[in-house]
């Protein structure tokens, strides 16, 4: 039976993992490959790297980090942030990523999803959707609006409709972040997750708001998520991956037993 | 499997590089297993390899085009016909069959059967860790539990022909039951990604490398 995944997220800026509410109050949390290896050892089912460096010159650094991490953590790696073209995606995959997450650029140019999927297969294309609650409007009938540029800029489109469109275009997985909940430790937005998982059949990764191990169970049971992602609670060691999995297993959800990710 | 005695016990592994994405993790896993690894962009570059690894994700037609451009297609068929060690991962497994429903491509055709869409799955692509339930014994799975979890990321699966049940090494369930590993002689194909499957994945790769090195190879 397919396991529900627990995925630590590493926000990387200028070659270092940073933590804090997205983009603000950033504090250094370590070397990406070291942290990735530690999480893999502790039972992470997958890893996500998000490059939040504003400067384009950070790209070379990111590719180097991806390769150093791919050589040390024998679990899958998704890389997002700043991928603007099929060639960018090729470079990130060749550096060792298994999947690439598209966000702001895909909203501006949805055809990018189709061209990346045609070249590398849908299974390698993750579309990251950042959403926030807004009053219902013609353009946003679901009350969830897409925001871009790290959650700072409203895109004026409906998040649920965008999720369905992204899948039609070839997204093989969605990474859905509630910007309202991100960094607030108030739990995942299960209404947002349920609305999206009801209208797509690709796997959905829940993100934004994790606080305690029970939140991961709720995101899957009530939100329909296939996988749960968190950053701060893992970095601060408020919840360990083993604790998250124990809570999921106790709730009857199938999880992969924590085992060393590398040979002793 | 050759029984010659070698001065250097490590298996020499050629990873077929036809532009199909991530080779870093495969090379790293093979190296961790003690193999000497090189990439081959043409069949000539295979050199004196003991083991051929064909990785890959995505669709069959562009993969076959690139394999053809590298002069790989007939030599790989000959390699397999000579029962030399072959490890196909994901698309590298699917290509062993006769053709793919994904884009109608004709593939290597060394095993009877076709690549078909994983219909009946609750989510597609099938992404994540799932149990690989063995249907036959095979030394590639030494020291690995009978239903161990491995990492999958795919929408299509290789489906052996009905009269080729003997090629089925393992099955996995995702809404429907599909073949997740095949073996015939020294040919092994796995739908999952051992290079991304933690300790058990590395064990499988180490087992395959050891088998390819032959009885004189390192048993460590």
Interface residues (C-beta under 8 A of the other chain):
Chain A: X1 X2 X3 X4 X5 X40 X45 X46 X67 X70 X71 X74 X75 X76 X93 X94 X95 X96 X97 X98 X99 X119 X120 X121 X122 X123 X124 X172 X173 X201 X202 X203 X226 X227 X256 X257 X259 X260 X261 X262 X263
Chain B: X21 X22 X23 X24 X25 X28 X29 X32 X57 X58 X59 X122 X123 X124 X125 X126 X127 X128 X129 X130 X131 X149 X151 X153 X154 X155 X173 X174 X193 X195 X196 X197 X198 X199 X200 X201 X202 X203 X206
